[in-house]
């Protein structure tokens, strides 16, 4: 397990999560006076949420050793679906 990388990603997650609260608050505050700017804040908020998801996935990869990779909560291939595609029931 790569402890240093886990610590680095955890620090980044903490900082990005701080941005989420700030952007959400800013969006709500500005919404009444400048809807266009509020939309910009919401777009930025969604970008930061995407960054949290990416960092969380990378953190998970680092935290799980190769020996335990098959003991996950998901079966092989379960996380490979594409949004909007229908699944084939076998």
C-alpha positions as CSV (number, residue, x, y, z in Angstrom):
1,X,0.0,0.0,0.0
2,X,1.3,3.4,-1.0
3,X,0.8,5.4,2.2
4,X,2.3,8.6,1.0
5,X,0.0,8.7,-2.1
6,X,-3.0,7.9,0.1
7,X,-2.1,10.8,2.3
8,X,-1.6,13.1,-0.7
9,X,-5.0,12.2,-2.2
10,X,-6.7,12.5,1.2
11,X,-5.3,16.0,1.5
12,X,-6.5,16.9,-2.0
13,X,-10.0,15.5,-1.2
14,X,-10.2,17.6,1.9
15,X,-9.3,20.8,-0.1
16,X,-11.8,20.0,-2.9
17,X,-14.6,19.3,-0.5
18,X,-13.9,22.7,1.1
19,X,-14.4,24.2,-2.4
20,X,-17.8,22.4,-2.8
21,X,-19.2,24.1,0.3
22,X,-18.0,27.5,-0.9
23,X,-19.3,27.1,-4.4
24,X,-22.7,25.8,-3.2
25,X,-23.0,28.8,-0.8
26,X,-21.9,31.2,-3.5
27,X,-24.5,29.9,-5.9
28,X,-27.3,30.3,-3.4
29,X,-26.2,33.8,-2.4
30,X,-25.9,35.0,-6.0
31,X,-29.0,33.3,-7.5
32,X,-31.4,36.1,-6.5
33,X,-29.3,38.9,-8.0
34,X,-27.4,37.4,-10.9
35,X,-28.8,34.1,-12.3
36,X,-26.1,33.8,-15.0
37,X,-23.4,34.0,-12.5
38,X,-25.2,31.4,-10.3
39,X,-25.2,29.1,-13.3
40,X,-21.4,29.5,-13.6
41,X,-21.1,28.6,-9.9
42,X,-23.2,25.5,-10.4
43,X,-21.0,24.5,-13.4
44,X,-17.9,24.9,-11.2
45,X,-19.6,22.9,-8.5
46,X,-20.3,20.0,-10.8
47,X,-16.6,20.1,-12.0
48,X,-15.4,19.9,-8.4
49,X,-17.8,17.0,-7.7
50,X,-16.3,15.2,-10.7
51,X,-12.8,15.8,-9.2
52,X,-14.0,14.3,-5.9
53,X,-15.2,11.2,-7.7
54,X,-11.9,10.8,-9.6
55,X,-9.9,11.2,-6.4
56,X,-12.1,8.8,-4.5
57,X,-11.6,6.1,-7.2
58,X,-7.9,6.6,-7.2
59,X,-7.8,6.5,-3.4
60,X,-9.8,3.2,-3.5
61,X,-7.3,1.7,-6.0
62,X,-4.4,2.7,-3.7
63,X,-6.0,1.4,-0.6
64,X,-6.9,-2.1,-1.9
65,X,-4.0,-4.4,-2.3
66,X,-3.8,-6.6,-5.4
67,X,-4.4,-9.7,-3.3
68,X,-7.7,-8.3,-2.0
69,X,-8.9,-6.8,-5.3
70,X,-11.2,-9.7,-6.1
71,X,-12.9,-9.4,-2.7
72,X,-14.7,-6.2,-3.6
73,X,-18.4,-5.4,-3.3
74,X,-18.8,-5.5,-7.0
75,X,-18.5,-8.4,-9.4
76,X,-16.0,-8.3,-12.2
77,X,-17.3,-6.0,-15.0
78,X,-20.1,-4.4,-12.9
79,X,-18.6,-1.0,-13.0
80,X,-18.0,-1.0,-16.7
81,X,-21.5,0.0,-17.8
82,X,-21.9,3.3,-19.7
83,X,-24.6,5.8,-18.7
84,X,-27.6,5.5,-20.9
85,X,-26.9,2.0,-22.2
86,X,-29.3,-0.8,-21.6
87,X,-27.9,-3.9,-19.8
88,X,-28.3,-7.3,-21.4
89,X,-29.9,-9.7,-19.0
90,X,-28.3,-13.1,-19.5
